[in-house]
Amino acid sequence: MTEKLKNPWLNMLPDSVRRVDSEIAHNLFWMLDQAGNYGFYLKTTKEFKSTEIDIRLRGISLIKRNYENCGELFLILNRQNDWELFFSVCKDIISICATYSSNQEMVVAVENRLKRWQAFLMQNTEVSLSLMMQMGLFAELMFLIDILIPKRGASAAIIAWGGPESDRQDFSLADIAIEIKSYKTSRSPQVSISSTHQLFTASKPLFLIAYGLTESENAQSIADLINELDVLIYSESISIIQLFDRKLIEFGYMPGMTYDVMYKFAVDSLRGFIVEKDFPRILPHQTSPEIIAVNYTIDLQLCTRFEIDVNNII
């Protein structure tokens, strides 16, 4: 989609508003302020009970006020170069507004959603996920759904999930550590290791689980898997549900947002390996202190002597 088709602020004049092109009953507008800054404007039929808003969005100014017996919420973009990210925020807020008929409920939902965006924008500068990022997250979510939650329970599984940090394993339980990798089935079964600690633990057994994935329109996306996980953790404590959301945000995934590009994957292969003794790896105590970063690739076809049934790992 080209910028002219996508950018709703093009051809607008400074100090002007235009109703969002939508069938939504609420008063939602694209706007340019007097200085020509891009903005989004929400107007309610009654005044806000409070005009306080304890939300800080990086690169976006928020104004909440009462004016002429109505409530007004403004989102103003500080730097026009960031308009695509801002547009994603606005589209997400519009979708939230569409699900509520009551102005009061809508405003509460919008502010809750903006708090999520606050957490997201503190760690991310864009809302797109590359193919490789989606493959990595897909594999970890599949492991949660199919293996870890059924065997250890939802709460323990979410707590054990390390998220995207590259200097430790993806899952760390009391008795074992597990690193999850993915690769395209159409290529050789090779996985990338991005730190000396990823395949090292001093205190417990370590396993590598590799998912061979193929893109398929008839398969599942990470959004589908997250919906499944939302059901699985629904009865868990609020803290566990919030922890799950935080882990997704750390990955660069904004929960509940509709992404323009979402790949779907089928699992063609699931292989497990015990990482011990002479398993091919670069260990932290074997590298010179002058080496501050490593990135290498392991050919799993040459590691069959370490292979183990995944069902026997947990």
N, C-alpha and C positions, 0 to 999 in steps of 0.2 A: 504494500500500500504506500503511495507516495505521500510526501509531507503535505502537499496541498490538499489531498483528500482527507488526511488524518487530522491535521491541525485545526481545531475549531476556532482559534483566535485570529486566523488569517483574514485579512480584509475588514477586520473590525477597527473602528476609530477609537482613540483614547477617550476615556470617560463615557463608555457605552456598555450596554448589556444586551445579551441575546438569549432568549429562552432555549434551554437544552432541547435538542430535537428528539423528543421522546414523548411517549404516551403517558408518562408519569403525571399524576394529578398534582403533585407538590410543585411549589415554585422554585425551580432550579435554573440557574442562569450561568452562561459563560460571560465573562466581563473583562474589560480593560480599564485600569484605573487612569487617573489623570496623567500619570507619567508613562502610560503605555504598557504597564506590567500586566502579564497574564493573570487571570483570576477566575475563581469559581465562587458563586454566590447562592446561598440557600436562604429562603425567606419563609418564615412560619406565619400562621394566621393569628397567633397570640404572642404576647411578650414572653421572653424567657423568665423563669422564676429566678435564675441567677445568670449574670453575664460573665462570671468567672470561668476560665478555661485553662486548666493546668496541663496543657499539652504543648510540646515543642517539636516541631517538624523541621529537620535540617533543610535549609534553603527555602522554607515556606513560612510566611507570616500568617497568623490566625487572628481574626478579629471577631469578637462576639458582642453584640450590642442589641439594645431595644430602641426602636425608632418608629414613631407614628403608630403605636399600638401593635407593632409586629416585632418578631425576633429576626435578627439578621446574623448569619454566619458567613464570614469571608475567608477564603484561602487565597493568598496572593503570592505568586512566584517571584522570588528575589532576582534570579538570573534566568533570562529568557533561553539561554542555551540548554537549560535543564527541562525544557518544556515536555519532552517525551515522558520522563519520569513523573512529572506533575500531572500529565494527562492520564497516566495509569492510576494515580491516586484519585483523581476526579471521577474517572469511569467506575472505579471501585465504590466510591461513595454514592454515585448515582444508582448503582445496582442495589446497594443497601437501602436507599430511600424507596426504591420500587417495591420493596417487600412489606412496607408499612402503610397503613391507611391513616393512622393517628399521627398528627404532627409531633406530639410529645414523645411518643414511643420512637418515632423516627429520629428525633434529635438525640435521644439517649443512645440509640444504636449507632448513629454517626459518630458521636464522641467516643464511644467504646472502640469503634473501628479506627478512628484517628490515633488512639492510644497504641493500637497494634502497629500502625504505620510508624509511629514514633520509635517503637522498638526496632522495627525493620530498617528504617533509614539511619539509625545509629550504626548499623553494621553493613549496610549495602548501599551501593550507588546506582544500581539498575535493577529492573524487575524481570529481566529475561534470564532463562537458564539454558546453557548450551546443551548439546546432545550428550556430551560426556558427563556433565554435571547431573543431567537427568538419569543417565544410566547408573551412576554411582548411588544416587539417592534411591532409585528404584530397587536396586539390589539390597540395600540395607532395610528398606521397608518390607520387601518380600521376606527377608530373614526374620524380621519381627513377627510378621503375620503367620508364616508357615511353620516356623521352628521355635523361636525363643518364647513367644507369648504362650503357645500351647504347653510348653514344658516348664516354664518358670513363672508364668503369670504376668499380667499386663504391667503392674506396678514395678516389679523387679526388672522387667525387660526395658521399660522406658528409662529407669534410673541408670541401668547399665549402658545405655546407648551414649556413646561419646560425642556423636555429632561429627562435624567435618574437620575437626582438628587433626592435622597430619602428623603430629608428634606423639600420638598414642594410638592404641587399637580402637577400632570402631565400637567394640563391646567389651566391657570389663566387668566380669562377675567375681564373686568372692573366690571361686575355685578355678576359673579359666578365663583366658582372654581370647577374643576372636577378631580377626581382621577380615573384612568383606571386600571383595574385588569383583569387577565386572569387565567383560570384554565382548566384542562383536563375534558372534558365532561364525560369520562369514570369513573371519580372519583367524590366524593362528591363536591358540589359547595363551596369550601373553598378558601379564598384568604389570602395572607400574607401581613402584614403591617410591615414596617421596620423602622419607626420612630414615635415619639409622635406628630410630626407636619403634618404627612401625612394626617390624618383625622381631622385636626383642622384649622380653619380660624376664625379670630376675626371680620372680617369686611363684609363678604358676604356669601351668601348661598353656601353650599358645597354638592356635589353629588358624589356618587360612582357608576361607570358603570362597569359591569363585563361581560366579553366575555367567553362563554364556547366553547372551541376549540377541534377539533378532527383532528388528522393527516390523510391526504388523498392525494394520488398521483394525483387525479383529481381536486385538489383545488389550492389555490394560496400560493405563498411564499412571504416573505418580499421584495424580489427583484421584484416580479410582482407588488406589491403595490407601491413600489418606482417609478417604471416606470409610473404607473398611475399618481402619484403625480407630477412627472416631467412634464407631459403634463398639469396638472391642474395649475401649477405655472409658466409655460413657459412664459406667458405674464406679469408676475410680475417683479418688479425691480430686478436689479442684487443683491442688498443687501438682498432681501428676498430669492432669490435662494441660495446665499452663506450661509445665516443663516440656511436654511434647511439642506445643506450639513454639516454644523458645528454640528447641532443637531444629525445627523446620526453618525458622527465621535465620538461624546461624548458617544453614545450608544455602540461604538466599531465596527460600521459597516463602511467599506470603500466603498464609492459610486463608482459604476462602476466596482468593482472587482468581478471576478467569484469565488464563494466559493465552496469548495469541498463538503461540507455538507450543504444543504439548505432544511429545512423542509417545507412542504406545509400543510396549515390548512384550515378547513372548519368551519364556525361559526354556531354552533348548538343552541346557546342560547345567548341572549342579555338582560341583566337585569339592571335596574336602581334603586338606593336607595338614599333617602334624608338623609344626615348625620346631625342629629339634636338631641338636648335634650339627651334622654337616649339611643341613638345609641351606641352599644357596641364598646368601643374604650378606649385607654390609652391616656390621654391628658397631654400636657407639664406642666401645672400648678398643676396637681394632682400627679406628680411624685417627689420623693425626689431628691435633687440636686446631691446626690451621684450616682444616676443612670444615666449613660452617654449614654446608647444605649438600645433599645428595639426591639424585633421582636416577633410578635404574629400572630395567625391565627384566622380568623372570619369565622364561618359557616353561609353562606348566607341563608341556608334553615331555620334558626331560626330568620331571619331578615325580614320576609315577611311583617310585620306591617309597615316597612319603605319603602316598594317597591313602585316605581312610574314609569309610562310610560316614556321610554327614550325620546320619541318624545315631551314630555312636559317639558323636562329639559332645552332645549335651545330655 
